[in-house]
């Protein structure tokens, strides 16, 4: 296992050192990468497929196809799909036992549940979901995006990057330090005005009964009497990030992270504010996801403006490079 890690480090570091992570133009944009003349080694990944409750071993590139089709709408621009393919592959590489990664289970590298790892489904399940009218057209599009980025990963300082992404930032993306408390050099907030076509871009208001709020907060260890929740000062946001996302909420003197609060209440994001209205908590939500890394709708917007997958990745992950897992 250590040899595999060292091999990956050597290869990725060599590629970065040689500048094969894309050539820069005078304007700073990345140019396409040269392809290696030899085929890539055959790699297998073990996936715990939740619907069937079993581990499936499959080719890494086939896994990436299933992730792209599950994580990003197939109607998105082709360059956005290619960017997604590289992120899906990078995420997988960081998890795989063969590379000394951090598997999600003792018996599998990754889990198909998006709440644990990346969403993944089999080709047959994906086509069934899309329907016979669109299945072959969309699957061919996804396959092409994956095949044309075969073996490419996102790297930082010679190692696979943390390839986190989300649906809709609805404004600037978020810095990793403001979500997970860890400062990652290439996971900084960047302006994102490219996702306005997302259904999650505009504010959406949801009403949650106070009794439901109390019940759900108890699931994260906060016992709150329903009678106390009707006091507007009983539950307040006590820390807001520079992008306007709730980092921390104080409930009855107990502090809870914004991510946990969002999960407990089943909200799309932490870009929220709320007020009490009778027996309901009225929450206004913008965006979808944690907000860190690539905004998927933003990637689609950039692609429709003529940007390539390399442009997209360099924008959302500044300082990174796109490299091949293996080369000659």
Secondary structure, DSSP 8 states (H G I E B T S, - for coil): -HHHHHHHHHHHHHHHHHT-S--B-TTS-B------SS-----EEEEEEGGGTEEEEEEHHHHHHHHHHHHS-TTS-HHHHHHHHHHHHHHHHHH-GGGT---SBTTBSEES-TTTS-----HHHHHHHH-TTTHHHHHHHHHHHHHTTTTEEEEETTEE----EESB-SSS-B-THHHHS---TT-------S-TTSTTSS-EEEEEEHHHHHHHHHTTT----HHHHTSTTSEEEEEE-TTS-EEEEEETTEEEEHHHHHHHHT-S-SEEEEEEETTEEEEEEESBS--BSEEHHHHHHHHHTT--HHHHHHHHSTT-EEEES---
